[in-house]
Structures are given as structure tokens and as C-alpha cells.
Amino acid sequence: MKEIKSLLVKLENEIDNLNLRAVGIKTKDQIKIEVDKMYAFYTLEMCKMKLKGKDFSECKEALLRTKSIYEKLKTLK
């Protein structure tokens, strides 16, 4: 449970970076859904920036942080 709370804090920080709010997340499955959304968002944004020839390093870093949260989440029971 402590690990889930830790991941939730990390996820909320990522969501805050996007000026969004995660409200009422309590279970591992709910966290996974939010992480999936974040991963999809960052992937899409990175692709858009790449297509426009813009620097996408910030998106790439955010994608890696989101992936890290996801990997830790998979190890929890």
C-alpha cells in the first residue's frame, strides 16, 4: 500500500505538470489507467513535436518517467 501511495504521488506530480488533476484514485488499477493515459499523451506529443522538427527532449524525459512509474506498478501485487 505504501508503494502504491508513493507511485500515486509521482503520478500526481506528472499530472500536475500537465495542469490536470487526479481525483479519487485509490486502487492500483486506477493508477494503471492514469499511467496509460499519461504514456499515450506523452507519446502523441513527442510524435507531434518530432514531426514539426521541434525539440522533444522534455516530452521524452516525461515519457521515461511515466514508463518508470508503470514498470514499478507492474511489480506491485
Distance bins in CASP14 RR format, pairs under 12 A and 6 or more apart:
PFRMAT RR
TARGET T0000
AUTHOR 0000-0000-0000
RMODE 2
METHOD distances of the structure
MODEL  1
1 7 0 0 0 0 0 1 0 0 0 0 0
1 8 0 0 0 0 0 1 0 0 0 0 0
1 26 0 0 0 0 0 1 0 0 0 0 0
1 27 0 0 0 0 0 1 0 0 0 0 0
1 28 0 0 0 0 1 0 0 0 0 0 0
1 76 0 0 0 0 1 0 0 0 0 0 0
1 77 0 0 0 0 0 1 0 0 0 0 0
2 8 0 0 0 0 0 1 0 0 0 0 0
2 9 0 0 0 0 0 1 0 0 0 0 0
2 76 0 0 0 0 0 1 0 0 0 0 0
3 9 0 0 0 0 0 1 0 0 0 0 0
3 10 0 0 0 0 0 1 0 0 0 0 0
3 28 0 0 0 0 1 0 0 0 0 0 0
3 31 0 0 0 0 0 1 0 0 0 0 0
3 69 0 0 0 0 0 1 0 0 0 0 0
3 72 1 0 0 1 0 0 0 0 0 0 0
3 73 0 0 0 0 1 0 0 0 0 0 0
3 74 0 0 0 0 0 1 0 0 0 0 0
3 75 0 0 0 0 1 0 0 0 0 0 0
3 76 1 0 1 0 0 0 0 0 0 0 0
3 77 0 0 0 0 1 0 0 0 0 0 0
4 10 0 0 0 0 0 1 0 0 0 0 0
4 11 0 0 0 0 0 1 0 0 0 0 0
4 25 0 0 0 0 1 0 0 0 0 0 0
4 26 0 0 0 0 1 0 0 0 0 0 0
4 27 0 0 0 0 1 0 0 0 0 0 0
4 28 1 0 1 0 0 0 0 0 0 0 0
4 29 0 0 0 0 0 1 0 0 0 0 0
4 30 0 0 0 0 1 0 0 0 0 0 0
4 31 1 0 0 1 0 0 0 0 0 0 0
4 32 0 0 0 0 0 1 0 0 0 0 0
4 35 0 0 0 0 0 1 0 0 0 0 0
4 69 0 0 0 0 0 1 0 0 0 0 0
4 72 0 0 0 0 1 0 0 0 0 0 0
4 73 0 0 0 0 1 0 0 0 0 0 0
4 75 0 0 0 0 0 1 0 0 0 0 0
4 76 1 0 0 1 0 0 0 0 0 0 0
4 77 0 0 0 0 0 1 0 0 0 0 0
5 11 0 0 0 0 0 1 0 0 0 0 0
5 12 0 0 0 0 0 1 0 0 0 0 0
5 25 0 0 0 0 0 1 0 0 0 0 0
5 26 0 0 0 0 0 1 0 0 0 0 0
5 27 0 0 0 0 0 1 0 0 0 0 0
5 28 0 0 0 0 0 1 0 0 0 0 0
5 31 0 0 0 0 1 0 0 0 0 0 0
5 76 0 0 0 0 0 1 0 0 0 0 0
6 12 0 0 0 0 0 1 0 0 0 0 0
6 13 0 0 0 0 0 1 0 0 0 0 0
6 31 0 0 0 0 0 1 0 0 0 0 0
6 69 0 0 0 0 1 0 0 0 0 0 0
6 72 0 0 0 0 1 0 0 0 0 0 0
6 73 0 0 0 0 0 1 0 0 0 0 0
6 76 0 0 0 0 0 1 0 0 0 0 0
7 13 0 0 0 0 0 1 0 0 0 0 0
7 14 0 0 0 0 0 1 0 0 0 0 0
7 22 0 0 0 0 0 1 0 0 0 0 0
7 25 0 0 0 0 1 0 0 0 0 0 0
7 27 0 0 0 0 0 1 0 0 0 0 0
7 28 0 0 0 0 1 0 0 0 0 0 0
7 30 0 0 0 0 0 1 0 0 0 0 0
7 31 1 0 1 0 0 0 0 0 0 0 0
7 32 0 0 0 0 1 0 0 0 0 0 0
7 34 0 0 0 0 1 0 0 0 0 0 0
7 35 0 0 0 0 1 0 0 0 0 0 0
7 38 0 0 0 0 0 1 0 0 0 0 0
7 65 0 0 0 0 0 1 0 0 0 0 0
7 66 0 0 0 0 0 1 0 0 0 0 0
7 68 0 0 0 0 1 0 0 0 0 0 0
7 69 1 0 1 0 0 0 0 0 0 0 0
7 70 0 0 0 0 1 0 0 0 0 0 0
7 71 0 0 0 0 0 1 0 0 0 0 0
7 72 1 0 1 0 0 0 0 0 0 0 0
7 73 1 0 1 0 0 0 0 0 0 0 0
7 74 0 0 0 0 0 1 0 0 0 0 0
7 75 0 0 0 0 0 1 0 0 0 0 0
7 76 1 0 0 1 0 0 0 0 0 0 0
8 14 0 0 0 0 0 1 0 0 0 0 0
8 15 0 0 0 0 0 1 0 0 0 0 0
8 22 1 0 0 1 0 0 0 0 0 0 0
8 23 0 0 0 0 0 1 0 0 0 0 0
8 24 0 0 0 0 1 0 0 0 0 0 0
8 25 1 0 0 1 0 0 0 0 0 0 0
8 26 0 0 0 0 1 0 0 0 0 0 0
8 27 0 0 0 0 0 1 0 0 0 0 0
8 28 0 0 0 0 1 0 0 0 0 0 0
8 30 0 0 0 0 1 0 0 0 0 0 0
8 31 1 0 0 1 0 0 0 0 0 0 0
8 32 0 0 0 0 0 1 0 0 0 0 0
8 34 0 0 0 0 1 0 0 0 0 0 0
8 35 0 0 0 0 0 1 0 0 0 0 0
8 69 0 0 0 0 1 0 0 0 0 0 0
8 72 0 0 0 0 0 1 0 0 0 0 0
8 73 0 0 0 0 1 0 0 0 0 0 0
8 76 0 0 0 0 0 1 0 0 0 0 0
9 15 0 0 0 0 0 1 0 0 0 0 0
9 16 0 0 0 0 0 1 0 0 0 0 0
9 22 0 0 0 0 0 1 0 0 0 0 0
9 25 0 0 0 0 0 1 0 0 0 0 0
9 31 0 0 0 0 0 1 0 0 0 0 0
9 69 0 0 0 0 0 1 0 0 0 0 0
10 16 0 0 0 0 0 1 0 0 0 0 0
10 17 0 0 0 0 0 1 0 0 0 0 0
10 22 0 0 0 0 0 1 0 0 0 0 0
10 31 0 0 0 0 1 0 0 0 0 0 0
10 34 0 0 0 0 0 1 0 0 0 0 0
10 35 0 0 0 0 1 0 0 0 0 0 0
10 38 0 0 0 0 0 1 0 0 0 0 0
10 62 0 0 0 0 0 1 0 0 0 0 0
10 65 1 0 0 1 0 0 0 0 0 0 0
10 66 0 0 0 0 1 0 0 0 0 0 0
10 67 0 0 0 0 0 1 0 0 0 0 0
10 68 0 0 0 0 1 0 0 0 0 0 0
10 69 1 0 1 0 0 0 0 0 0 0 0
10 70 0 0 0 0 0 1 0 0 0 0 0
10 71 0 0 0 0 0 1 0 0 0 0 0
10 72 0 0 0 0 1 0 0 0 0 0 0
10 73 0 0 0 0 1 0 0 0 0 0 0
11 17 0 0 0 0 0 1 0 0 0 0 0
11 18 0 0 0 0 0 1 0 0 0 0 0
11 20 0 0 0 0 0 1 0 0 0 0 0
11 21 0 0 0 0 0 1 0 0 0 0 0
11 22 1 0 0 1 0 0 0 0 0 0 0
11 25 1 0 0 1 0 0 0 0 0 0 0
11 28 0 0 0 0 0 1 0 0 0 0 0
11 30 0 0 0 0 1 0 0 0 0 0 0
11 31 1 0 0 1 0 0 0 0 0 0 0
11 32 0 0 0 0 1 0 0 0 0 0 0
11 33 0 0 0 0 0 1 0 0 0 0 0
11 34 1 0 1 0 0 0 0 0 0 0 0
11 35 1 0 0 1 0 0 0 0 0 0 0
11 36 0 0 0 0 0 1 0 0 0 0 0
11 37 0 0 0 0 0 1 0 0 0 0 0
11 38 1 0 0 1 0 0 0 0 0 0 0
11 39 0 0 0 0 0 1 0 0 0 0 0
11 62 0 0 0 0 0 1 0 0 0 0 0
11 65 0 0 0 0 1 0 0 0 0 0 0
11 66 0 0 0 0 1 0 0 0 0 0 0
11 68 0 0 0 0 0 1 0 0 0 0 0
11 69 1 0 1 0 0 0 0 0 0 0 0
11 70 0 0 0 0 1 0 0 0 0 0 0
11 72 0 0 0 0 0 1 0 0 0 0 0
11 73 0 0 0 0 1 0 0 0 0 0 0
12 18 0 0 0 0 0 1 0 0 0 0 0
12 20 0 0 0 0 1 0 0 0 0 0 0
12 21 0 0 0 0 1 0 0 0 0 0 0
12 22 1 0 1 0 0 0 0 0 0 0 0
12 23 0 0 0 0 1 0 0 0 0 0 0
12 24 0 0 0 0 0 1 0 0 0 0 0
12 25 0 0 0 0 1 0 0 0 0 0 0
12 31 0 0 0 0 1 0 0 0 0 0 0
12 34 0 0 0 0 1 0 0 0 0 0 0
12 35 0 0 0 0 0 1 0 0 0 0 0
12 38 0 0 0 0 0 1 0 0 0 0 0
12 69 0 0 0 0 0 1 0 0 0 0 0
13 20 0 0 0 0 0 1 0 0 0 0 0
13 21 0 0 0 0 0 1 0 0 0 0 0
13 22 0 0 0 0 0 1 0 0 0 0 0
13 38 0 0 0 0 0 1 0 0 0 0 0
13 62 0 0 0 0 0 1 0 0 0 0 0
13 65 0 0 0 0 1 0 0 0 0 0 0
13 66 0 0 0 0 0 1 0 0 0 0 0
13 69 0 0 0 0 1 0 0 0 0 0 0
14 20 0 0 0 0 1 0 0 0 0 0 0
14 21 0 0 0 0 0 1 0 0 0 0 0
14 22 0 0 0 0 1 0 0 0 0 0 0
14 31 0 0 0 0 0 1 0 0 0 0 0
14 34 0 0 0 0 1 0 0 0 0 0 0
14 35 0 0 0 0 1 0 0 0 0 0 0
14 37 0 0 0 0 0 1 0 0 0 0 0
14 38 1 0 1 0 0 0 0 0 0 0 0
14 39 0 0 0 0 0 1 0 0 0 0 0
14 41 0 0 0 0 1 0 0 0 0 0 0
14 42 0 0 0 0 1 0 0 0 0 0 0
14 59 0 0 0 0 0 1 0 0 0 0 0
14 61 0 0 0 0 0 1 0 0 0 0 0
14 62 1 0 0 1 0 0 0 0 0 0 0
14 63 0 0 0 0 0 1 0 0 0 0 0
14 64 0 0 0 0 0 1 0 0 0 0 0
14 65 1 0 0 1 0 0 0 0 0 0 0
14 66 1 0 0 1 0 0 0 0 0 0 0
14 67 0 0 0 0 0 1 0 0 0 0 0
14 68 0 0 0 0 0 1 0 0 0 0 0
14 69 1 0 0 1 0 0 0 0 0 0 0
14 70 0 0 0 0 0 1 0 0 0 0 0
15 21 1 0 0 1 0 0 0 0 0 0 0
15 22 1 0 1 0 0 0 0 0 0 0 0
15 23 0 0 0 0 1 0 0 0 0 0 0
15 25 0 0 0 0 1 0 0 0 0 0 0
15 31 0 0 0 0 0 1 0 0 0 0 0
15 34 1 0 0 1 0 0 0 0 0 0 0
15 35 0 0 0 0 0 1 0 0 0 0 0
15 37 0 0 0 0 1 0 0 0 0 0 0
15 38 1 0 0 1 0 0 0 0 0 0 0
15 41 0 0 0 0 1 0 0 0 0 0 0
15 42 0 0 0 0 0 1 0 0 0 0 0
15 62 0 0 0 0 0 1 0 0 0 0 0
15 65 0 0 0 0 0 1 0 0 0 0 0
15 66 0 0 0 0 0 1 0 0 0 0 0
15 69 0 0 0 0 0 1 0 0 0 0 0
16 22 0 0 0 0 1 0 0 0 0 0 0
16 38 0 0 0 0 0 1 0 0 0 0 0
16 62 0 0 0 0 0 1 0 0 0 0 0
17 38 0 0 0 0 1 0 0 0 0 0 0
17 41 0 0 0 0 0 1 0 0 0 0 0
17 42 0 0 0 0 0 1 0 0 0 0 0
17 45 0 0 0 0 0 1 0 0 0 0 0
17 58 0 0 0 0 1 0 0 0 0 0 0
17 59 0 0 0 0 0 1 0 0 0 0 0
17 61 0 0 0 0 0 1 0 0 0 0 0
17 62 1 0 0 1 0 0 0 0 0 0 0
17 65 0 0 0 0 1 0 0 0 0 0 0
17 66 0 0 0 0 0 1 0 0 0 0 0
18 34 0 0 0 0 0 1 0 0 0 0 0
18 37 0 0 0 0 0 1 0 0 0 0 0
18 38 1 0 0 1 0 0 0 0 0 0 0
18 41 1 0 0 1 0 0 0 0 0 0 0
18 42 0 0 0 0 1 0 0 0 0 0 0
18 45 0 0 0 0 1 0 0 0 0 0 0
18 58 0 0 0 0 0 1 0 0 0 0 0
18 59 0 0 0 0 0 1 0 0 0 0 0
18 62 0 0 0 0 1 0 0 0 0 0 0
18 66 0 0 0 0 0 1 0 0 0 0 0
20 34 0 0 0 0 1 0 0 0 0 0 0
20 37 0 0 0 0 1 0 0 0 0 0 0
20 38 0 0 0 0 1 0 0 0 0 0 0
20 41 0 0 0 0 1 0 0 0 0 0 0
21 34 0 0 0 0 0 1 0 0 0 0 0
22 30 0 0 0 0 1 0 0 0 0 0 0
22 31 0 0 0 0 1 0 0 0 0 0 0
22 33 0 0 0 0 0 1 0 0 0 0 0
22 34 1 0 1 0 0 0 0 0 0 0 0
22 35 0 0 0 0 0 1 0 0 0 0 0
22 37 0 0 0 0 1 0 0 0 0 0 0
22 38 0 0 0 0 1 0 0 0 0 0 0
23 30 0 0 0 0 0 1 0 0 0 0 0
23 34 0 0 0 0 0 1 0 0 0 0 0
24 30 1 0 0 1 0 0 0 0 0 0 0
24 31 0 0 0 0 0 1 0 0 0 0 0
24 33 0 0 0 0 0 1 0 0 0 0 0
24 34 0 0 0 0 0 1 0 0 0 0 0
25 31 1 0 1 0 0 0 0 0 0 0 0
25 32 0 0 0 0 0 1 0 0 0 0 0
25 33 0 0 0 0 1 0 0 0 0 0 0
25 34 1 0 0 1 0 0 0 0 0 0 0
25 35 0 0 0 0 0 1 0 0 0 0 0
25 37 0 0 0 0 0 1 0 0 0 0 0
25 73 0 0 0 0 0 1 0 0 0 0 0
26 33 0 0 0 0 0 1 0 0 0 0 0
26 34 0 0 0 0 0 1 0 0 0 0 0
27 33 0 0 0 0 1 0 0 0 0 0 0
27 34 0 0 0 0 0 1 0 0 0 0 0
27 73 0 0 0 0 0 1 0 0 0 0 0
27 76 0 0 0 0 0 1 0 0 0 0 0
28 34 0 0 0 0 0 1 0 0 0 0 0
28 35 0 0 0 0 0 1 0 0 0 0 0
28 69 0 0 0 0 0 1 0 0 0 0 0
28 70 0 0 0 0 0 1 0 0 0 0 0
28 72 0 0 0 0 0 1 0 0 0 0 0
28 73 1 0 0 1 0 0 0 0 0 0 0
28 74 0 0 0 0 1 0 0 0 0 0 0
28 75 0 0 0 0 0 1 0 0 0 0 0
28 76 1 0 0 1 0 0 0 0 0 0 0
28 77 0 0 0 0 1 0 0 0 0 0 0
29 35 0 0 0 0 0 1 0 0 0 0 0
29 36 0 0 0 0 0 1 0 0 0 0 0
29 73 0 0 0 0 1 0 0 0 0 0 0
29 76 0 0 0 0 0 1 0 0 0 0 0
30 36 0 0 0 0 0 1 0 0 0 0 0
30 37 0 0 0 0 0 1 0 0 0 0 0
30 73 0 0 0 0 0 1 0 0 0 0 0
31 37 0 0 0 0 0 1 0 0 0 0 0
31 38 0 0 0 0 0 1 0 0 0 0 0
31 66 0 0 0 0 0 1 0 0 0 0 0
31 69 0 0 0 0 1 0 0 0 0 0 0
31 70 0 0 0 0 1 0 0 0 0 0 0
31 72 0 0 0 0 0 1 0 0 0 0 0
31 73 1 0 0 1 0 0 0 0 0 0 0
31 74 0 0 0 0 0 1 0 0 0 0 0
31 76 0 0 0 0 1 0 0 0 0 0 0
32 38 0 0 0 0 0 1 0 0 0 0 0
32 39 0 0 0 0 0 1 0 0 0 0 0
32 66 0 0 0 0 0 1 0 0 0 0 0
32 69 0 0 0 0 1 0 0 0 0 0 0
32 70 1 0 0 1 0 0 0 0 0 0 0
32 71 0 0 0 0 0 1 0 0 0 0 0
32 72 0 0 0 0 0 1 0 0 0 0 0
32 73 1 0 1 0 0 0 0 0 0 0 0
32 74 0 0 0 0 1 0 0 0 0 0 0
32 76 0 0 0 0 1 0 0 0 0 0 0
33 39 0 0 0 0 0 1 0 0 0 0 0
33 40 0 0 0 0 0 1 0 0 0 0 0
33 70 0 0 0 0 0 1 0 0 0 0 0
33 73 0 0 0 0 0 1 0 0 0 0 0
34 40 0 0 0 0 0 1 0 0 0 0 0
34 41 0 0 0 0 0 1 0 0 0 0 0
34 66 0 0 0 0 1 0 0 0 0 0 0
34 69 0 0 0 0 1 0 0 0 0 0 0
34 70 0 0 0 0 0 1 0 0 0 0 0
34 73 0 0 0 0 0 1 0 0 0 0 0
35 41 0 0 0 0 0 1 0 0 0 0 0
35 42 0 0 0 0 0 1 0 0 0 0 0
35 63 0 0 0 0 0 1 0 0 0 0 0
35 65 0 0 0 0 0 1 0 0 0 0 0
35 66 1 0 0 1 0 0 0 0 0 0 0
35 67 0 0 0 0 1 0 0 0 0 0 0
35 68 0 0 0 0 0 1 0 0 0 0 0
35 69 1 0 1 0 0 0 0 0 0 0 0
35 70 1 0 1 0 0 0 0 0 0 0 0
35 71 0 0 0 0 1 0 0 0 0 0 0
35 72 0 0 0 0 1 0 0 0 0 0 0
35 73 1 0 0 1 0 0 0 0 0 0 0
35 74 0 0 0 0 1 0 0 0 0 0 0
36 42 0 0 0 0 0 1 0 0 0 0 0
36 43 0 0 0 0 0 1 0 0 0 0 0
36 66 0 0 0 0 1 0 0 0 0 0 0
36 67 0 0 0 0 0 1 0 0 0 0 0
36 69 0 0 0 0 0 1 0 0 0 0 0
36 70 1 0 0 1 0 0 0 0 0 0 0
36 73 0 0 0 0 0 1 0 0 0 0 0
36 74 0 0 0 0 0 1 0 0 0 0 0
37 43 0 0 0 0 0 1 0 0 0 0 0
37 44 0 0 0 0 0 1 0 0 0 0 0
37 66 0 0 0 0 1 0 0 0 0 0 0
37 70 0 0 0 0 0 1 0 0 0 0 0
38 44 0 0 0 0 0 1 0 0 0 0 0
38 45 0 0 0 0 0 1 0 0 0 0 0
38 59 0 0 0 0 0 1 0 0 0 0 0
38 62 1 0 0 1 0 0 0 0 0 0 0
38 63 0 0 0 0 1 0 0 0 0 0 0
38 64 0 0 0 0 0 1 0 0 0 0 0
38 65 0 0 0 0 1 0 0 0 0 0 0
38 66 1 0 1 0 0 0 0 0 0 0 0
38 67 0 0 0 0 1 0 0 0 0 0 0
38 68 0 0 0 0 0 1 0 0 0 0 0
38 69 0 0 0 0 1 0 0 0 0 0 0
38 70 0 0 0 0 1 0 0 0 0 0 0
38 73 0 0 0 0 0 1 0 0 0 0 0
39 45 0 0 0 0 0 1 0 0 0 0 0
39 46 0 0 0 0 0 1 0 0 0 0 0
39 59 0 0 0 0 0 1 0 0 0 0 0
39 62 0 0 0 0 1 0 0 0 0 0 0
39 63 1 0 0 1 0 0 0 0 0 0 0
39 64 0 0 0 0 0 1 0 0 0 0 0
39 65 0 0 0 0 0 1 0 0 0 0 0
39 66 1 0 1 0 0 0 0 0 0 0 0
39 67 1 0 0 1 0 0 0 0 0 0 0
39 68 0 0 0 0 0 1 0 0 0 0 0
39 69 0 0 0 0 1 0 0 0 0 0 0
39 70 1 0 0 1 0 0 0 0 0 0 0
39 71 0 0 0 0 0 1 0 0 0 0 0
39 73 0 0 0 0 0 1 0 0 0 0 0
40 46 0 0 0 0 0 1 0 0 0 0 0
40 47 0 0 0 0 0 1 0 0 0 0 0
40 63 0 0 0 0 0 1 0 0 0 0 0
40 66 0 0 0 0 1 0 0 0 0 0 0
40 67 0 0 0 0 0 1 0 0 0 0 0
40 70 0 0 0 0 0 1 0 0 0 0 0
41 47 0 0 0 0 0 1 0 0 0 0 0
41 48 0 0 0 0 0 1 0 0 0 0 0
41 59 0 0 0 0 1 0 0 0 0 0 0
41 62 0 0 0 0 1 0 0 0 0 0 0
41 63 0 0 0 0 1 0 0 0 0 0 0
41 66 0 0 0 0 1 0 0 0 0 0 0
42 48 0 0 0 0 0 1 0 0 0 0 0
42 49 0 0 0 0 0 1 0 0 0 0 0
42 56 0 0 0 0 1 0 0 0 0 0 0
42 58 0 0 0 0 1 0 0 0 0 0 0
42 59 1 0 1 0 0 0 0 0 0 0 0
42 60 0 0 0 0 1 0 0 0 0 0 0
42 61 0 0 0 0 1 0 0 0 0 0 0
42 62 1 0 1 0 0 0 0 0 0 0 0
42 63 1 0 1 0 0 0 0 0 0 0 0
42 64 0 0 0 0 1 0 0 0 0 0 0
42 65 0 0 0 0 1 0 0 0 0 0 0
42 66 1 0 1 0 0 0 0 0 0 0 0
42 67 0 0 0 0 1 0 0 0 0 0 0
42 69 0 0 0 0 0 1 0 0 0 0 0
42 70 0 0 0 0 0 1 0 0 0 0 0
43 49 0 0 0 0 0 1 0 0 0 0 0
43 50 0 0 0 0 0 1 0 0 0 0 0
43 56 0 0 0 0 0 1 0 0 0 0 0
43 59 0 0 0 0 1 0 0 0 0 0 0
43 60 0 0 0 0 1 0 0 0 0 0 0
43 62 0 0 0 0 0 1 0 0 0 0 0
43 63 1 0 0 1 0 0 0 0 0 0 0
43 64 0 0 0 0 0 1 0 0 0 0 0
43 66 0 0 0 0 1 0 0 0 0 0 0
43 67 0 0 0 0 1 0 0 0 0 0 0
44 50 0 0 0 0 0 1 0 0 0 0 0
44 51 0 0 0 0 0 1 0 0 0 0 0
44 56 0 0 0 0 0 1 0 0 0 0 0
44 59 0 0 0 0 1 0 0 0 0 0 0
44 62 0 0 0 0 0 1 0 0 0 0 0
44 63 0 0 0 0 0 1 0 0 0 0 0
45 51 0 0 0 0 0 1 0 0 0 0 0
45 52 0 0 0 0 0 1 0 0 0 0 0
45 54 0 0 0 0 0 1 0 0 0 0 0
45 56 1 0 0 1 0 0 0 0 0 0 0
45 57 0 0 0 0 0 1 0 0 0 0 0
45 58 0 0 0 0 1 0 0 0 0 0 0
45 59 1 0 1 0 0 0 0 0 0 0 0
45 60 0 0 0 0 1 0 0 0 0 0 0
45 61 0 0 0 0 0 1 0 0 0 0 0
45 62 0 0 0 0 1 0 0 0 0 0 0
45 63 0 0 0 0 1 0 0 0 0 0 0
45 66 0 0 0 0 0 1 0 0 0 0 0
46 52 0 0 0 0 0 1 0 0 0 0 0
46 53 0 0 0 0 0 1 0 0 0 0 0
46 54 0 0 0 0 1 0 0 0 0 0 0
46 55 0 0 0 0 0 1 0 0 0 0 0
46 56 1 0 1 0 0 0 0 0 0 0 0
46 57 0 0 0 0 1 0 0 0 0 0 0
46 58 0 0 0 0 1 0 0 0 0 0 0
46 59 1 0 1 0 0 0 0 0 0 0 0
46 60 1 0 1 0 0 0 0 0 0 0 0
46 61 0 0 0 0 0 1 0 0 0 0 0
46 62 0 0 0 0 1 0 0 0 0 0 0
46 63 1 0 0 1 0 0 0 0 0 0 0
46 64 0 0 0 0 0 1 0 0 0 0 0
46 66 0 0 0 0 0 1 0 0 0 0 0
47 53 0 0 0 0 0 1 0 0 0 0 0
47 54 0 0 0 0 0 1 0 0 0 0 0
47 56 0 0 0 0 1 0 0 0 0 0 0
47 59 0 0 0 0 1 0 0 0 0 0 0
47 60 0 0 0 0 0 1 0 0 0 0 0
47 63 0 0 0 0 0 1 0 0 0 0 0
48 54 0 0 0 0 1 0 0 0 0 0 0
48 56 0 0 0 0 1 0 0 0 0 0 0
48 59 0 0 0 0 1 0 0 0 0 0 0
49 55 1 0 0 1 0 0 0 0 0 0 0
49 56 1 1 0 0 0 0 0 0 0 0 0
49 57 0 0 0 0 1 0 0 0 0 0 0
49 58 0 0 0 0 1 0 0 0 0 0 0
49 59 1 0 0 1 0 0 0 0 0 0 0
49 60 0 0 0 0 1 0 0 0 0 0 0
49 62 0 0 0 0 0 1 0 0 0 0 0
49 63 0 0 0 0 0 1 0 0 0 0 0
50 56 1 0 1 0 0 0 0 0 0 0 0
50 57 0 0 0 0 0 1 0 0 0 0 0
50 59 0 0 0 0 1 0 0 0 0 0 0
50 60 0 0 0 0 1 0 0 0 0 0 0
50 63 0 0 0 0 0 1 0 0 0 0 0
52 59 0 0 0 0 0 1 0 0 0 0 0
54 60 0 0 0 0 0 1 0 0 0 0 0
55 61 0 0 0 0 0 1 0 0 0 0 0
56 62 0 0 0 0 1 0 0 0 0 0 0
56 63 0 0 0 0 1 0 0 0 0 0 0
57 63 0 0 0 0 0 1 0 0 0 0 0
57 64 0 0 0 0 0 1 0 0 0 0 0
58 64 0 0 0 0 0 1 0 0 0 0 0
58 65 0 0 0 0 0 1 0 0 0 0 0
59 65 0 0 0 0 0 1 0 0 0 0 0
59 66 0 0 0 0 0 1 0 0 0 0 0
60 66 0 0 0 0 0 1 0 0 0 0 0
60 67 0 0 0 0 0 1 0 0 0 0 0
61 67 0 0 0 0 0 1 0 0 0 0 0
61 68 0 0 0 0 0 1 0 0 0 0 0
62 68 0 0 0 0 0 1 0 0 0 0 0
62 69 0 0 0 0 0 1 0 0 0 0 0
63 69 0 0 0 0 0 1 0 0 0 0 0
63 70 0 0 0 0 0 1 0 0 0 0 0
64 70 0 0 0 0 0 1 0 0 0 0 0
64 71 0 0 0 0 0 1 0 0 0 0 0
65 71 0 0 0 0 0 1 0 0 0 0 0
65 72 0 0 0 0 0 1 0 0 0 0 0
66 72 0 0 0 0 0 1 0 0 0 0 0
66 73 0 0 0 0 0 1 0 0 0 0 0
67 73 0 0 0 0 0 1 0 0 0 0 0
67 74 0 0 0 0 0 1 0 0 0 0 0
68 74 0 0 0 0 0 1 0 0 0 0 0
68 75 0 0 0 0 0 1 0 0 0 0 0
69 75 0 0 0 0 0 1 0 0 0 0 0
69 76 0 0 0 0 0 1 0 0 0 0 0
70 76 0 0 0 0 0 1 0 0 0 0 0
END
